[in-house]
Amino acid sequence: MRVTPEASRPAPERREGPRVTTTRGWVIGLLRLAILLVALGSGRLYAADPAVGAKVSKTHCAKCHGDEGRGDGSGLQKLQVDVKPAPRPDKAAMAKWEDEDLRRIITAGGKAVGKSKVMPAYRDKLSETELADVIAYIRSLAK
């Protein structure tokens, strides 16, 4: 029996850990990246910024809700309504509302949730990120 040089060599060492060298590995990696990007785009992984929400609120909400969310905006006088928006700085009043409630009020408008029919729906006016920022801003007022 003759020994060949290949038979006398030790077996190659196996590496531990993930290796993305196959087509399947690349596909899995790309799918993970796509899921992360979708989650980021939907705002689910976004840390809401109350300072940005204050700017968005000033543009879209302050005319009725007022600059500090007290329900004293000049737009209410023009509308001649007897209903005032709930004062956002009122911690006890705001504690009754979950973030999802605020989201529904903002996106669907007051009438859709049994509130003032004068409050418009902002579904098509605010992005998910802006919406999260506005809710964070509203929460920051209730101290």
C-alpha atoms as an extended CHARMM CRD file, in Angstrom:
* protein
*
       143  EXT
         1         1  MET       CA              0.0000000000        0.0000000000        0.0000000000  PROA      1               0.0000000000
         2         2  ARG       CA              1.3630000000        3.2710000000       -1.0660000000  PROA      2               0.0000000000
         3         3  VAL       CA              0.7360000000        6.5140000000        0.9030000000  PROA      3               0.0000000000
         4         4  THR       CA             -0.0040000000        9.5410000000       -1.2360000000  PROA      4               0.0000000000
         5         5  PRO       CA              0.8960000000       13.0740000000       -0.1540000000  PROA      5               0.0000000000
         6         6  GLU       CA             -2.8410000000       14.0210000000        0.0810000000  PROA      6               0.0000000000
         7         7  ALA       CA             -3.5550000000       11.2430000000        2.5930000000  PROA      7               0.0000000000
         8         8  SER       CA             -0.8150000000       12.4230000000        4.9460000000  PROA      8               0.0000000000
         9         9  ARG       CA             -2.0900000000       15.9950000000        5.1100000000  PROA      9               0.0000000000
        10        10  PRO       CA             -4.3460000000       17.0130000000        8.0120000000  PROA      10              0.0000000000
        11        11  ALA       CA             -7.9440000000       17.8850000000        7.1990000000  PROA      11              0.0000000000
        12        12  PRO       CA             -8.5380000000       21.6120000000        6.6500000000  PROA      12              0.0000000000
        13        13  GLU       CA             -9.6800000000       23.5110000000        9.7120000000  PROA      13              0.0000000000
        14        14  ARG       CA            -13.3730000000       24.4520000000        9.7820000000  PROA      14              0.0000000000
        15        15  ARG       CA            -14.2670000000       28.0150000000       10.6660000000  PROA      15              0.0000000000
        16        16  GLU       CA            -17.0980000000       28.7840000000       13.0440000000  PROA      16              0.0000000000
        17        17  GLY       CA            -19.6500000000       31.5360000000       12.4450000000  PROA      17              0.0000000000
        18        18  PRO       CA            -21.8010000000       32.7510000000        9.5970000000  PROA      18              0.0000000000
        19        19  ARG       CA            -20.3970000000       32.8960000000        6.1100000000  PROA      19              0.0000000000
        20        20  VAL       CA            -22.2420000000       34.7490000000        3.4150000000  PROA      20              0.0000000000
        21        21  THR       CA            -20.6040000000       33.2570000000        0.3770000000  PROA      21              0.0000000000
        22        22  THR       CA            -23.5040000000       31.3750000000       -1.1350000000  PROA      22              0.0000000000
        23        23  THR       CA            -26.3510000000       32.7550000000       -3.1720000000  PROA      23              0.0000000000
        24        24  ARG       CA            -28.7140000000       31.7380000000       -0.3970000000  PROA      24              0.0000000000
        25        25  GLY       CA            -26.6320000000       33.6710000000        2.1260000000  PROA      25              0.0000000000
        26        26  TRP       CA            -26.7190000000       36.8010000000       -0.0120000000  PROA      26              0.0000000000
        27        27  VAL       CA            -30.4760000000       36.5280000000       -0.4500000000  PROA      27              0.0000000000
        28        28  ILE       CA            -31.0120000000       36.1710000000        3.3020000000  PROA      28              0.0000000000
        29        29  GLY       CA            -28.7510000000       39.1670000000        3.9510000000  PROA      29              0.0000000000
        30        30  LEU       CA            -30.6210000000       41.2880000000        1.4230000000  PROA      30              0.0000000000
        31        31  LEU       CA            -33.9820000000       40.2720000000        2.9120000000  PROA      31              0.0000000000
        32        32  ARG       CA            -32.7990000000       41.3030000000        6.3720000000  PROA      32              0.0000000000
        33        33  LEU       CA            -31.6560000000       44.6530000000        5.0080000000  PROA      33              0.0000000000
        34        34  ALA       CA            -34.9840000000       45.1590000000        3.2060000000  PROA      34              0.0000000000
        35        35  ILE       CA            -36.9470000000       44.4230000000        6.3990000000  PROA      35              0.0000000000
        36        36  LEU       CA            -34.8120000000       46.9010000000        8.3390000000  PROA      36              0.0000000000
        37        37  LEU       CA            -35.3100000000       49.6050000000        5.7040000000  PROA      37              0.0000000000
        38        38  VAL       CA            -39.0900000000       49.0530000000        5.6560000000  PROA      38              0.0000000000
        39        39  ALA       CA            -39.2060000000       49.2730000000        9.4460000000  PROA      39              0.0000000000
        40        40  LEU       CA            -37.1610000000       52.4760000000        9.4000000000  PROA      40              0.0000000000
        41        41  GLY       CA            -39.3500000000       53.9460000000        6.6730000000  PROA      41              0.0000000000
        42        42  SER       CA            -42.5250000000       53.1830000000        8.5910000000  PROA      42              0.0000000000
        43        43  GLY       CA            -41.2600000000       55.0090000000       11.6520000000  PROA      43              0.0000000000
        44        44  ARG       CA            -41.3630000000       51.9070000000       13.8510000000  PROA      44              0.0000000000
        45        45  LEU       CA            -37.6770000000       52.1740000000       14.6850000000  PROA      45              0.0000000000
        46        46  TYR       CA            -37.6550000000       55.9680000000       14.7290000000  PROA      46              0.0000000000
        47        47  ALA       CA            -37.1100000000       57.7840000000       18.0020000000  PROA      47              0.0000000000
        48        48  ALA       CA            -39.6780000000       60.5870000000       17.8440000000  PROA      48              0.0000000000
        49        49  ASP       CA            -38.3260000000       64.1080000000       18.3020000000  PROA      49              0.0000000000
        50        50  PRO       CA            -40.5260000000       66.5700000000       20.2280000000  PROA      50              0.0000000000
        51        51  ALA       CA            -38.5090000000       69.5410000000       18.9050000000  PROA      51              0.0000000000
        52        52  VAL       CA            -39.3130000000       68.5470000000       15.3270000000  PROA      52              0.0000000000
        53        53  GLY       CA            -42.9120000000       67.9010000000       16.3880000000  PROA      53              0.0000000000
        54        54  ALA       CA            -43.1070000000       71.4630000000       17.7330000000  PROA      54              0.0000000000
        55        55  LYS       CA            -42.1610000000       72.8140000000       14.3010000000  PROA      55              0.0000000000
        56        56  VAL       CA            -44.7050000000       70.5910000000       12.5410000000  PROA      56              0.0000000000
        57        57  SER       CA            -47.3390000000       71.5900000000       15.1060000000  PROA      57              0.0000000000
        58        58  LYS       CA            -46.6000000000       75.2670000000       14.5650000000  PROA      58              0.0000000000
        59        59  THR       CA            -47.1910000000       74.8070000000       10.8290000000  PROA      59              0.0000000000
        60        60  HSD       CA            -50.3320000000       72.6470000000       10.9840000000  PROA      60              0.0000000000
        61        61  CYS       CA            -51.8830000000       72.8010000000       14.4580000000  PROA      61              0.0000000000
        62        62  ALA       CA            -51.0880000000       76.1210000000       16.1660000000  PROA      62              0.0000000000
        63        63  LYS       CA            -53.7360000000       78.1140000000       14.3070000000  PROA      63              0.0000000000
        64        64  CYS       CA            -56.3930000000       76.3410000000       16.4090000000  PROA      64              0.0000000000
        65        65  HSD       CA            -54.4730000000       74.6930000000       19.2470000000  PROA      65              0.0000000000
        66        66  GLY       CA            -52.2600000000       77.7470000000       19.8830000000  PROA      66              0.0000000000
        67        67  ASP       CA            -48.4890000000       78.0200000000       20.0560000000  PROA      67              0.0000000000
        68        68  GLU       CA            -48.3350000000       76.1850000000       23.3840000000  PROA      68              0.0000000000
        69        69  GLY       CA            -51.2400000000       73.8080000000       22.8250000000  PROA      69              0.0000000000
        70        70  ARG       CA            -53.6500000000       75.5930000000       25.1650000000  PROA      70              0.0000000000
        71        71  GLY       CA            -56.5270000000       75.6260000000       22.6680000000  PROA      71              0.0000000000
        72        72  ASP       CA            -56.3150000000       79.3730000000       22.1950000000  PROA      72              0.0000000000
        73        73  GLY       CA            -55.3020000000       79.6880000000       18.5380000000  PROA      73              0.0000000000
        74        74  SER       CA            -56.4810000000       82.6380000000       16.4660000000  PROA      74              0.0000000000
        75        75  GLY       CA            -58.0110000000       80.2950000000       13.8750000000  PROA      75              0.0000000000
        76        76  LEU       CA            -60.7950000000       79.3820000000       16.2820000000  PROA      76              0.0000000000
        77        77  GLN       CA            -62.0550000000       82.9590000000       16.2930000000  PROA      77              0.0000000000
        78        78  LYS       CA            -62.2920000000       82.9030000000       12.5070000000  PROA      78              0.0000000000
        79        79  LEU       CA            -64.2290000000       79.6270000000       12.5850000000  PROA      79              0.0000000000
        80        80  GLN       CA            -66.5710000000       81.0040000000       15.2390000000  PROA      80              0.0000000000
        81        81  VAL       CA            -66.9050000000       77.7340000000       17.1000000000  PROA      81              0.0000000000
        82        82  ASP       CA            -67.8160000000       77.2970000000       20.7280000000  PROA      82              0.0000000000
        83        83  VAL       CA            -65.7130000000       74.1430000000       21.1040000000  PROA      83              0.0000000000
        84        84  LYS       CA            -62.1590000000       74.6090000000       22.2810000000  PROA      84              0.0000000000
        85        85  PRO       CA            -59.4880000000       71.9610000000       21.6900000000  PROA      85              0.0000000000
        86        86  ALA       CA            -58.4070000000       70.1090000000       24.8150000000  PROA      86              0.0000000000
        87        87  PRO       CA            -55.4970000000       71.9210000000       26.4520000000  PROA      87              0.0000000000
        88        88  ARG       CA            -52.4440000000       69.7810000000       25.7920000000  PROA      88              0.0000000000
        89        89  PRO       CA            -50.5150000000       70.9870000000       28.8750000000  PROA      89              0.0000000000
        90        90  ASP       CA            -53.2450000000       69.5080000000       31.1290000000  PROA      90              0.0000000000
        91        91  LYS       CA            -51.4710000000       66.3740000000       32.3320000000  PROA      91              0.0000000000
        92        92  ALA       CA            -54.5830000000       64.7410000000       33.8120000000  PROA      92              0.0000000000
        93        93  ALA       CA            -56.6080000000       65.2790000000       30.6270000000  PROA      93              0.0000000000
        94        94  MET       CA            -53.8150000000       64.0550000000       28.3700000000  PROA      94              0.0000000000
        95        95  ALA       CA            -53.1990000000       60.9590000000       30.5120000000  PROA      95              0.0000000000
        96        96  LYS       CA            -56.5860000000       59.6520000000       29.3680000000  PROA      96              0.0000000000
        97        97  TRP       CA            -55.3830000000       59.4560000000       25.7670000000  PROA      97              0.0000000000
        98        98  GLU       CA            -53.1240000000       56.6850000000       24.4840000000  PROA      98              0.0000000000
        99        99  ASP       CA            -50.7060000000       57.4870000000       21.6670000000  PROA      99              0.0000000000
       100       100  GLU       CA            -52.8900000000       55.4510000000       19.3160000000  PROA      100             0.0000000000
       101       101  ASP       CA            -55.8840000000       57.6390000000       20.2500000000  PROA      101             0.0000000000
       102       102  LEU       CA            -53.9020000000       60.7760000000       19.4220000000  PROA      102             0.0000000000
       103       103  ARG       CA            -52.7620000000       59.1910000000       16.1590000000  PROA      103             0.0000000000
       104       104  ARG       CA            -56.3840000000       58.4300000000       15.2260000000  PROA      104             0.0000000000
       105       105  ILE       CA            -57.5640000000       61.9560000000       16.1180000000  PROA      105             0.0000000000
       106       106  ILE       CA            -54.7780000000       63.5570000000       14.0780000000  PROA      106             0.0000000000
       107       107  THR       CA            -55.0610000000       61.3020000000       11.0380000000  PROA      107             0.0000000000
       108       108  ALA       CA            -58.8490000000       60.8990000000       10.8650000000  PROA      108             0.0000000000
       109       109  GLY       CA            -59.9660000000       64.2720000000       12.2210000000  PROA      109             0.0000000000
       110       110  GLY       CA            -62.1970000000       65.1730000000       15.1350000000  PROA      110             0.0000000000
       111       111  LYS       CA            -65.4880000000       64.0030000000       13.6570000000  PROA      111             0.0000000000
       112       112  ALA       CA            -64.1630000000       60.4550000000       13.1280000000  PROA      112             0.0000000000
       113       113  VAL       CA            -63.5440000000       60.0300000000       16.8530000000  PROA      113             0.0000000000
       114       114  GLY       CA            -66.5340000000       61.8800000000       18.2700000000  PROA      114             0.0000000000
       115       115  LYS       CA            -64.6970000000       65.1730000000       18.7330000000  PROA      115             0.0000000000
       116       116  SER       CA            -65.1500000000       68.4780000000       16.9510000000  PROA      116             0.0000000000
       117       117  LYS       CA            -66.1100000000       68.2010000000       13.2970000000  PROA      117             0.0000000000
       118       118  VAL       CA            -64.0030000000       71.3080000000       12.6910000000  PROA      118             0.0000000000
       119       119  MET       CA            -60.7330000000       69.4380000000       13.2970000000  PROA      119             0.0000000000
       120       120  PRO       CA            -59.5110000000       68.3000000000        9.8690000000  PROA      120             0.0000000000
       121       121  ALA       CA            -57.9110000000       64.9550000000        9.0760000000  PROA      121             0.0000000000
       122       122  TYR       CA            -54.1580000000       65.1010000000        8.5170000000  PROA      122             0.0000000000
       123       123  ARG       CA            -53.8080000000       61.5810000000        7.0970000000  PROA      123             0.0000000000
       124       124  ASP       CA            -52.4810000000       62.8260000000        3.7690000000  PROA      124             0.0000000000
       125       125  LYS       CA            -50.6820000000       65.8670000000        5.1620000000  PROA      125             0.0000000000
       126       126  LEU       CA            -48.2500000000       64.3090000000        7.6430000000  PROA      126             0.0000000000
       127       127  SER       CA            -45.7460000000       61.5220000000        7.1630000000  PROA      127             0.0000000000
       128       128  GLU       CA            -45.5010000000       58.7310000000        9.7580000000  PROA      128             0.0000000000
       129       129  THR       CA            -42.3260000000       60.3410000000       11.0820000000  PROA      129             0.0000000000
       130       130  GLU       CA            -43.9690000000       63.7650000000       11.4110000000  PROA      130             0.0000000000
       131       131  LEU       CA            -46.9450000000       62.1550000000       13.1160000000  PROA      131             0.0000000000
       132       132  ALA       CA            -44.6770000000       60.4420000000       15.6530000000  PROA      132             0.0000000000
       133       133  ASP       CA            -42.8660000000       63.7510000000       16.2410000000  PROA      133             0.0000000000
       134       134  VAL       CA            -46.1430000000       65.6400000000       16.8190000000  PROA      134             0.0000000000
       135       135  ILE       CA            -47.3440000000       63.0110000000       19.3040000000  PROA      135             0.0000000000
       136       136  ALA       CA            -44.0010000000       63.2410000000       21.1410000000  PROA      136             0.0000000000
       137       137  TYR       CA            -44.3900000000       67.0310000000       21.2160000000  PROA      137             0.0000000000
       138       138  ILE       CA            -47.9430000000       66.7890000000       22.5790000000  PROA      138             0.0000000000
       139       139  ARG       CA            -46.7010000000       64.4180000000       25.2920000000  PROA      139             0.0000000000
       140       140  SER       CA            -43.8780000000       66.8260000000       26.1570000000  PROA      140             0.0000000000
       141       141  LEU       CA            -46.4030000000       69.6100000000       26.8370000000  PROA      141             0.0000000000
       142       142  ALA       CA            -48.3230000000       67.5800000000       29.4250000000  PROA      142             0.0000000000
       143       143  LYS       CA            -46.0390000000       67.9720000000       32.4100000000  PROA      143             0.0000000000
